């Protein structure tokens, strides 16, 4: 009986985390696309800033793709399924920033799980798949590692960016903090 109640509480907690992250990112995504901002942007990004936008976009895909694959390896661990949905919204927000600021994303196939344009992210993905295949605990630690990496990268990437980009990055970071908490809770259960 206690196990059933605890399981339901964990499920409800995960759904709340996914729901709050989703609602926040839906509003953030609309903001990134300029739909909540009547005035069009006149900000021009440097090539380095555009590269950073592209990196963040691909890094969000890295998280989603990793969780898709690990979720298939460990189908009884629902953390991967819930967070991959949120990561899709992160991708959407980052993509809209790329479009808004003229970052070329035409070579990216978002449906090609595990394929990345940036070699470093391809290396990360390949490594995460090897590490996550060892055990459920290792897979959850991969998730924890990804979220810590995302948080650090988003904080660094926001420096010097226009306020709309920095705001979206801050919202993505808040989502990653929620994801990190979910992975830490799953690790403690494993």
C-alpha positions, 0 to 999 in steps of 0.5 A: 500500500505504501509503495503504491502511494509513494509511486503515485506521488512520484508520478504526480511530482514528475507531471507537475515538473513537466507541466510547469516547465512546459507552460513556462517554455510555451510562453518563452517560445512565443516570446523568442519568436517575437509574438509577444513583442510588437517591435521587431528586433533591430539587434544584429548578433556577432558571428560568435553569438550566432555560433553560441545560439546554434550550440545551445540549439544543438545542446538541447537536441542532445539532451532530448535525443539522449533521453529518448534513447535511454528511455527505450533502454530503461522503459520502466524509468519514466523520468526520461520520458517526461523530461524528453517532452520538456527538452523538445520545448527547449529545442523549439525555443532555441530554434525560434531564437536561431530563426529570429537572429538569422542563424542557419539551421537548415542542415539540422534534422531534428527527427534524426535522433543521435545525429548532430552537426557539431562534432563535440556534441556527437562525441558527447552523445556517443559517450552518453550512450555507452555510459548509460547502457551500463545500468539504470543508475549510470543512465540517470547519472548521464541525465544529471551530467547533461543537466549540469552541463546545460545549466553551466552552458546557458549561464555562460551563453547568456553573457553579452546576449540581447535581453530577449536571448538572455531571458530565454536562456534563463527560462531554459536554465530554470527548466534544466534546474527542474530536470536536474532535481528530477534526476537527482530524485531518481538517482536516490531511488535507484 
